[in-house]
């Protein structure tokens, strides 16, 4: 039987990481240094939180692996800006007393940087703590080097420090029982989930269902305000039929949340998902009792409403994302959304697709804020939520 596994080389990782660098046009190290410093701090924080909240802290090993991958990413970014090969740094780091020198280490794999057998440490060990503090110290020294650099001979000055950081990172990863290769692969998966090489839209979750159990692929909804007995409500109508209940902000201070169904329509148009709209339009997947109960049931509806309400709170602080361009929503915000829907089919939507749905929904929301009425169009074939003026 042939083993098809091919080990990931250090240089292959560096090349893939470069594709995800959102600031690759800049040659300055300073900004990237902030990232390295911050991710190193996050790695230390994981060890601290595990010890402080031992009985309640979940996902320690996964979090450590993610942070190690993030530190490696920023180390690769700094090396790239200085035209230093990451594999040359790694080759020097694994040699006792090794010093940096440019060479041909393109075959060096991430797997070869560590011992073959490494038991996973479920708790921060004294060795791991020592390695982390050493890593933090080396990153601090690098920061001082960068801050005092005038650009003259910068590569020669900084390269030895980068070797020391790589050595400390490898040791910390080993002491935690985390494989550098696994952390690197996980890092690339996370970043390409957010900033993909190419955008390929997944199939609709209900593609195998009959039309009466499918979310609309195309639909026009008129959204407008009307005053009834002194109270302003939002009404929705499609083809002359009223959709759902009339809505208010349900808040002491008005904030136009009465228009929030536009976000659910955006989920339909872009993600092909919305338990709320399924219930509203009576399109639940009754032919599959498990889907009907779990994916289309009351709990799924509450989760979607929870995601929408939480995002609205974030958006209010950022002018409802008016200045945010595609690729600009915070990664942590999208990861929180993923946590909301964990265990449900929407968990399979990539982060970049969630961003598209969110930004399109808020574009429509801002239009409604300004005009107080609009015609919303679901165009699932093009993954677009369209909006235009609704005549009086």
Residue pairs with C-beta under 8 A, 6 or more apart in sequence:
7 109
7 110
7 111
7 112
7 181
8 109
8 110
8 111
8 181
8 184
8 185
9 87
9 106
9 107
9 108
9 109
9 110
10 86
10 87
10 90
10 105
10 108
10 109
10 110
10 113
11 85
11 86
11 87
11 105
11 106
11 108
13 72
13 76
13 86
13 110
13 184
13 188
14 76
14 79
14 80
14 85
14 86
14 87
16 188
17 72
17 73
17 76
17 77
17 187
17 188
17 191
18 24
18 76
18 77
18 80
19 197
20 73
20 188
20 191
20 192
20 195
21 77
21 80
22 195
22 327
23 31
23 32
24 80
26 81
27 81
28 81
29 78
29 81
29 82
29 146
29 154
29 158
30 146
32 74
32 77
32 78
32 81
33 78
33 142
33 143
33 146
35 74
35 77
36 71
36 74
36 75
36 78
36 139
36 142
36 165
37 139
37 140
37 143
39 67
39 70
39 71
39 73
39 74
40 71
40 135
40 136
40 139
41 136
42 67
42 70
43 64
43 67
43 68
43 70
43 71
43 132
43 135
43 172
44 132
44 133
44 136
46 60
46 63
46 64
46 67
47 64
47 124
47 128
47 129
47 132
49 57
50 57
50 60
50 123
50 124
51 123
51 124
54 123
60 122
60 123
61 120
61 122
61 176
61 177
61 178
64 176
64 178
65 178
65 182
65 183
65 186
66 183
66 186
66 187
66 190
68 169
68 172
68 173
68 176
68 178
68 180
68 183
69 183
69 184
69 186
69 187
69 190
70 187
71 135
71 169
72 169
72 180
72 183
72 184
72 187
73 187
73 191
75 86
75 89
75 162
75 165
75 166
75 169
76 86
78 158
78 162
79 85
79 86
79 89
79 162
80 86
82 154
82 155
82 158
82 159
82 162
83 155
84 100
84 155
84 159
84 162
85 102
85 105
87 105
87 106
87 108
88 100
88 101
88 102
88 103
88 105
89 100
89 159
89 162
89 163
89 166
90 105
90 108
90 113
90 166
90 170
91 98
91 103
91 105
91 108
92 98
92 99
92 100
92 101
92 163
92 166
93 113
93 163
93 164
93 166
93 167
93 170
94 112
94 113
94 167
94 170
98 163
99 160
99 163
100 159
100 160
100 162
100 163
109 181
110 179
110 180
110 181
110 184
111 179
111 180
111 181
113 170
113 180
114 170
114 173
114 174
114 179
114 180
115 174
118 174
118 177
118 178
118 179
119 177
120 176
120 177
120 178
121 128
121 175
121 176
121 177
124 176
125 175
125 176
127 175
128 172
128 175
128 176
130 175
131 168
131 171
131 172
131 175
132 172
134 168
134 171
134 172
135 165
135 168
135 169
135 171
135 172
138 161
138 164
138 165
138 168
139 165
141 161
141 164
142 158
142 161
142 162
142 165
145 157
145 158
145 161
146 158
149 157
149 158
169 180
170 180
173 179
173 180
173 183
193 350
193 351
193 352
194 331
194 334
194 350
194 351
194 352
194 355
195 327
195 352
196 350
196 352
199 352
199 353
201 353
201 383
202 272
202 348
202 349
202 350
202 353
203 272
204 214
204 215
204 217
204 272
204 380
205 272
205 273
205 295
205 345
206 213
206 214
206 215
206 272
206 285
207 214
209 285
209 287
209 288
210 287
212 283
213 283
213 284
213 285
213 286
213 287
214 283
215 268
215 272
215 273
215 274
215 277
215 278
215 281
215 283
215 380
216 268
216 281
216 283
216 378
216 380
217 378
217 380
217 381
218 377
218 378
218 379
218 380
218 381
219 238
219 268
219 377
219 378
220 238
220 239
220 375
220 376
220 377
220 378
221 236
221 237
221 238
221 243
221 265
221 375
221 376
221 377
221 378
222 236
222 237
222 238
222 373
222 374
222 375
222 376
222 390
223 234
223 235
223 236
223 259
223 261
223 262
223 368
223 373
223 374
223 375
223 376
223 390
224 234
224 235
224 372
224 373
224 374
224 390
225 232
225 233
225 234
225 235
225 258
225 372
225 373
226 232
226 233
226 235
226 246
227 233
228 246
231 248
232 248
232 258
233 246
233 247
233 248
233 258
234 246
234 247
234 248
234 258
234 259
234 261
235 242
235 246
236 242
236 243
236 244
236 261
237 243
243 280
243 281
244 261
244 280
247 258
247 259
247 260
247 261
248 258
249 255
249 256
249 257
249 258
250 257
251 257
255 312
255 316
256 365
256 368
256 369
257 312
259 365
259 368
259 369
260 308
260 312
260 365
261 276
262 361
262 364
262 365
262 368
262 376
262 385
263 308
263 311
263 312
263 358
263 361
263 362
263 365
264 274
264 276
264 277
264 280
264 304
264 308
265 274
265 277
265 361
265 364
265 376
265 378
265 385
266 357
266 358
266 360
266 361
266 364
266 385
267 273
267 274
267 277
267 304
267 346
267 357
267 361
268 274
268 277
268 378
268 380
269 357
269 360
269 378
269 379
269 380
269 383
269 384
269 385
270 353
270 356
270 357
270 360
270 383
270 384
270 385
271 346
271 349
271 353
271 354
271 357
272 380
273 345
273 346
273 349
274 304
275 295
275 296
275 297
275 300
275 301
275 303
275 304
276 301
276 304
276 305
277 283
278 284
278 285
278 296
279 296
279 301
284 292
284 296
285 291
285 292
285 295
285 296
286 292
294 300
294 344
295 344
295 345
300 344
303 340
303 341
303 344
304 341
304 346
306 340
307 337
307 340
307 341
310 336
310 340
311 333
311 337
311 358
314 333
315 321
315 362
318 324
320 362
320 365
320 366
320 369
321 329
321 358
321 359
321 362
322 362
322 366
324 359
326 355
326 356
326 359
327 355
329 355
329 358
329 359
331 351
334 351
334 354
334 355
335 351
337 354
337 358
338 347
338 351
338 354
341 347
356 383
360 384
360 385
361 385
363 385
363 387
364 374
364 376
364 385
364 387
367 374
367 387
368 374
368 387
371 389
371 390
373 389
373 390
373 392
374 387
374 388
374 389
374 390
375 387
375 388
375 389
375 390
376 385
376 386
376 387
377 384
377 385
377 386
377 387
377 388
378 385
378 386
379 385
379 386
